[in-house]
Amino acid sequence: MNDLLNVIDKRINKQLKETSALTSIPCRVLEVFTNGTVRVLVIQNNTEYVVPNYTGSDLLIGEEVQLFCQGSILSGRFMYIGAAVNKQSGGSSFGCVSGNSMTGEILTNERIISRINIRCKSGLPCLLFFNATVFGSSSGNLTINSYIDDIANDFTVTNTIHADEYSVISFSLPLVPSVGEHIVSISAVGVGNIVSLNSCIIGSQIEEYDIRETTGENDYIYTSDENQSSIIYYIGQSKYPEIPAALQGRPVKKLLATSFNYSDIISAYIPEGVEEIE
């Protein structure tokens, strides 16, 4: 099985290297050079690149930009900065909030593939950008949906996926969220294997926020000994639980494989003291 997976990985990497499709990735400017290049930090994985500046404007350290490349970013082909997201008049704060990426096989049951947590200070329109590379493990249709706070947008993308071929799905979608905190979700249903994915929201006076809801001893079934506590099940109601650092005065050091089996959590904050996840 491992040999087969290695062969599949090599084939995927080869086709990604050869594709001419462009991928857009949010970055932050770290350094500006006099020869027309800039050093940027990829926000999603904290890697750095020195690339040409094709934005048509001067850039400042700390500005958020879009890094474009052909195929996988690992191939390093035709990479450049093509858009500076905070160049506007009026002096208002302009931001880019990146989403998380849940790559892998898409099934007939709809599942979330990316989620973006934003706090809106102005209620002005924003733009949702999405870009994914999909490998056809079988042939059929792949549908991408988006939601704001679990309310579906009218906009839906459906692509025909062909077996053993790559497809690129890209779109930008205007959003008008109200002032406050929102969760923007992107889901997929159908066929295909998402091998790379980038999503972000660009807009005026927006920022990322961290969802954590405090939980306590009554939210867990757990065991404790003289040295540590181990969580067996989460039985609380929060979809964004913050696992306590200690239960019954003993540090939480272990999460069993069953910890979230019977819950509908979206994400969980795990404290630094946890040493083992089965």
C-alpha positions as CSV (number, residue, x, y, z in Angstrom):
1,M,0.0,0.0,0.0
2,N,2.8,2.4,0.8
3,D,4.5,1.8,-2.5
4,L,1.2,2.5,-4.3
5,L,0.7,5.8,-2.4
6,N,4.3,6.8,-3.3
7,V,3.6,6.2,-6.9
8,I,0.4,8.3,-6.7
9,D,2.2,11.1,-4.9
10,K,4.9,11.2,-7.6
11,R,2.3,11.3,-10.4
12,I,0.4,14.1,-8.7
13,N,3.6,16.1,-8.1
14,K,4.7,15.6,-11.7
15,Q,1.4,16.8,-13.2
16,L,1.3,19.8,-10.8
17,K,4.8,20.8,-11.9
18,E,3.8,20.6,-15.6
19,T,0.5,22.4,-15.4
20,S,0.1,25.9,-16.7
21,A,-2.7,26.9,-14.3
22,L,-2.0,29.8,-12.0
23,T,-2.4,29.6,-8.2
24,S,-3.0,32.7,-6.1
25,I,-1.7,32.7,-2.5
26,P,-1.9,35.5,0.2
27,C,1.4,36.8,1.4
28,R,3.0,39.6,3.4
29,V,5.8,41.8,2.3
30,L,9.0,41.4,4.4
31,E,11.6,43.3,2.4
32,V,11.6,45.5,-0.7
33,F,14.7,45.5,-2.9
34,T,16.0,48.1,-5.4
35,N,16.1,45.7,-8.3
36,G,12.3,45.3,-8.4
37,T,12.0,42.2,-6.3
38,V,10.4,41.7,-2.9
39,R,10.8,39.1,-0.1
40,V,7.4,37.8,1.0
41,L,6.1,35.5,3.6
42,V,3.4,33.0,2.6
43,I,0.8,33.5,5.4
44,Q,-0.5,30.0,5.3
45,N,2.7,28.1,6.0
46,N,5.3,30.7,6.9
47,T,7.6,30.1,4.0
48,E,9.6,32.9,2.3
49,Y,10.2,33.7,-1.4
50,V,12.0,36.5,-3.3
51,V,10.0,37.3,-6.4
52,P,9.4,40.1,-8.9
53,N,7.0,42.9,-8.1
54,Y,4.4,43.1,-10.9
55,T,1.8,45.1,-8.9
56,G,2.6,48.4,-10.7
57,S,3.0,50.2,-7.4
58,D,5.5,50.7,-4.6
59,L,5.1,48.3,-1.7
60,L,5.7,48.8,2.0
61,I,6.9,46.3,4.5
62,G,3.9,44.6,6.2
63,E,1.6,45.0,3.2
64,E,-0.5,42.0,2.2
65,V,-0.2,40.9,-1.4
66,Q,-1.1,38.0,-3.7
67,L,1.7,35.7,-4.8
68,F,1.0,34.0,-8.2
69,C,2.7,30.9,-9.5
70,Q,2.2,28.2,-12.1
71,G,1.0,24.8,-10.7
72,S,2.2,23.9,-7.2
73,I,4.0,26.6,-5.2
74,L,6.7,23.9,-4.5
75,S,7.6,23.9,-8.2
76,G,8.6,27.6,-8.0
77,R,7.7,28.3,-11.6
78,F,6.7,31.7,-12.9
79,M,6.3,33.3,-9.5
80,Y,5.5,37.0,-9.0
81,I,3.6,39.5,-6.9
82,G,0.5,40.5,-8.9
83,A,-1.8,42.4,-6.6
84,A,-1.3,44.7,-3.6
85,V,-4.5,44.5,-1.5
86,N,-4.2,47.7,0.6
87,K,-3.6,50.3,-2.1
88,Q,-6.6,52.6,-1.9
89,S,-7.4,56.2,-1.2
90,G,-9.1,57.4,1.9
91,G,-6.7,55.9,4.4
92,S,-9.1,53.2,5.7
93,S,-7.7,49.9,6.9
94,F,-7.7,47.3,4.1
95,G,-7.0,43.7,5.1
96,C,-6.7,40.1,3.8
97,V,-7.9,37.2,6.0
98,S,-6.8,33.7,4.9
99,G,-8.9,30.6,5.4
100,N,-7.8,27.2,6.5
101,S,-7.5,24.4,4.0
102,M,-8.9,20.9,4.3
103,T,-7.6,19.1,1.3
104,G,-8.3,15.5,0.4
105,E,-10.9,13.3,-1.3
106,I,-14.4,14.7,-1.9
107,L,-17.3,12.3,-1.3
108,T,-21.0,12.3,-2.1
109,N,-21.6,13.8,1.4
110,E,-21.0,17.6,1.4
111,R,-18.0,18.5,3.6
112,I,-16.3,21.8,4.5
113,I,-13.0,22.3,2.7
114,S,-12.2,25.8,4.0
115,R,-13.3,28.2,6.7
116,I,-12.6,31.9,7.2
117,N,-13.3,33.7,10.5
118,I,-13.6,37.5,10.0
119,R,-14.5,40.4,12.2
120,C,-16.1,43.3,10.1
121,K,-15.8,46.8,11.5
122,S,-17.6,48.7,8.7
123,G,-20.1,46.4,7.0
124,L,-18.6,47.4,3.6
125,P,-18.6,44.9,0.7
126,C,-15.7,42.3,0.7
127,L,-14.4,39.9,-1.9
128,L,-14.1,36.1,-1.3
129,F,-11.3,34.6,-3.4
130,F,-11.0,30.8,-3.9
131,N,-8.5,28.7,-5.9
132,A,-8.2,24.9,-5.8
133,T,-6.3,22.3,-7.9
134,V,-8.4,19.1,-8.1
135,F,-7.2,15.6,-9.3
136,G,-9.8,13.4,-10.9
137,S,-9.6,10.1,-8.9
138,S,-12.8,9.3,-10.9
139,S,-15.1,11.1,-13.4
140,G,-18.1,13.2,-12.4
141,N,-19.2,16.6,-11.2
142,L,-17.7,18.6,-8.3
143,T,-19.9,21.3,-6.8
144,I,-18.5,24.2,-4.6
145,N,-20.9,26.0,-2.2
146,S,-20.3,28.9,0.2
147,Y,-22.0,30.0,3.4
148,I,-22.0,33.0,5.7
149,D,-22.8,31.9,9.3
150,D,-24.5,28.7,7.9
151,I,-26.6,30.7,5.4
152,A,-26.0,29.5,1.8
153,N,-25.0,32.0,-0.9
154,D,-26.9,31.8,-4.2
155,F,-23.5,31.4,-6.0
156,T,-22.6,27.8,-6.8
157,V,-19.7,26.4,-8.9
158,T,-20.1,23.0,-10.6
159,N,-17.1,21.6,-12.6
160,T,-16.9,18.4,-14.6
161,I,-13.9,16.4,-13.3
162,H,-12.2,13.8,-15.5
163,A,-10.4,10.7,-14.2
164,D,-6.6,11.0,-14.0
165,E,-6.7,14.7,-15.0
166,Y,-6.2,17.9,-13.1
167,S,-8.7,20.8,-13.0
168,V,-8.4,24.2,-11.5
169,I,-11.4,25.8,-9.8
170,S,-11.2,29.6,-9.2
171,F,-13.7,32.2,-8.4
172,S,-14.2,35.5,-6.6
173,L,-17.5,36.3,-4.9
174,P,-18.7,39.6,-3.5
175,L,-19.9,39.5,0.1
176,V,-21.7,42.1,2.2
177,P,-21.4,41.0,5.8
178,S,-22.8,43.1,8.6
179,V,-20.7,44.6,11.3
180,G,-19.6,41.9,13.7
181,E,-18.0,38.5,13.7
182,H,-18.8,36.0,10.9
183,I,-17.8,32.5,9.7
184,V,-17.5,32.1,6.0
185,S,-17.4,28.4,5.0
186,I,-16.7,26.8,1.6
187,S,-17.9,23.3,1.0
188,A,-17.6,20.6,-1.7
189,V,-19.6,17.6,-2.8
190,G,-19.2,15.2,-5.7
191,V,-15.9,13.6,-7.0
192,G,-12.3,14.6,-7.0
193,N,-9.3,14.9,-4.7
194,I,-8.3,18.5,-3.7
195,V,-4.5,18.6,-3.7
196,S,-4.1,22.3,-3.1
197,L,-6.5,25.0,-1.9
198,N,-6.2,28.7,-1.1
199,S,-9.0,31.0,0.1
200,C,-9.1,34.5,1.5
201,I,-11.4,37.5,2.0
202,I,-10.1,40.9,1.1
203,G,-12.0,44.0,2.2
204,S,-12.0,47.3,4.1
205,Q,-11.7,47.2,7.9
206,I,-11.8,43.4,8.4
207,E,-9.6,41.2,10.5
208,E,-9.2,37.6,11.6
209,Y,-10.5,36.5,14.9
210,D,-10.0,33.4,16.9
211,I,-13.1,31.5,18.1
212,R,-12.7,29.9,21.5
213,E,-15.4,29.1,23.9
214,T,-14.4,28.2,27.5
215,T,-15.4,24.7,28.6
216,G,-15.2,23.0,32.0
217,E,-15.2,19.6,33.7
218,N,-18.9,19.0,33.0
219,D,-18.2,19.2,29.3
220,Y,-16.0,16.1,29.3
221,I,-15.8,12.4,30.2
222,Y,-12.3,11.9,31.4
223,T,-10.0,10.0,33.7
224,S,-7.5,11.4,36.2
225,D,-4.6,10.0,38.1
226,E,-2.1,11.6,40.4
227,N,-0.1,12.9,37.4
228,Q,-2.5,13.8,34.6
229,S,-6.0,13.9,33.1
230,S,-7.0,12.1,29.9
231,I,-10.1,13.1,27.9
232,I,-12.3,10.3,26.6
233,Y,-15.3,12.1,25.2
234,Y,-16.3,15.7,24.7
235,I,-20.0,16.1,25.6
236,G,-20.4,19.8,25.7
237,Q,-22.5,22.0,23.4
238,S,-19.9,24.4,22.0
239,K,-18.8,24.0,18.4
240,Y,-15.5,25.8,19.2
241,P,-14.4,24.3,22.5
242,E,-11.2,25.5,24.3
243,I,-10.0,22.4,26.0
244,P,-9.0,23.2,29.6
245,A,-5.4,23.0,30.6
246,A,-6.4,21.0,33.7
247,L,-9.2,18.9,35.0
248,Q,-9.6,18.2,38.7
249,G,-6.4,20.2,39.2
250,R,-4.4,17.8,37.1
251,P,-2.9,18.8,33.7
252,V,-4.7,17.5,30.6
253,K,-1.9,15.6,28.8
254,K,-3.8,13.1,26.6
255,L,-6.7,13.1,24.1
256,L,-8.1,9.7,23.3
257,A,-9.1,8.9,19.7
258,T,-12.7,8.9,20.8
259,S,-12.5,12.5,22.2
260,F,-14.8,14.1,19.6
261,N,-16.5,11.0,18.1
262,Y,-20.1,12.0,19.1
263,S,-19.8,15.8,18.8
264,D,-20.5,18.2,16.0
265,I,-17.6,20.5,16.7
266,I,-16.1,22.6,14.0
267,S,-12.7,23.2,15.6
268,A,-11.1,22.8,19.0
269,Y,-8.3,24.7,20.7
270,I,-5.8,22.3,22.2
271,P,-3.6,23.7,25.0
272,E,0.2,23.4,24.9
273,G,0.3,20.9,27.7
274,V,-1.3,18.1,25.7
275,E,1.4,15.6,24.9
276,E,-0.4,12.8,23.2
277,I,-3.3,12.5,20.8
278,E,-4.2,8.8,20.1
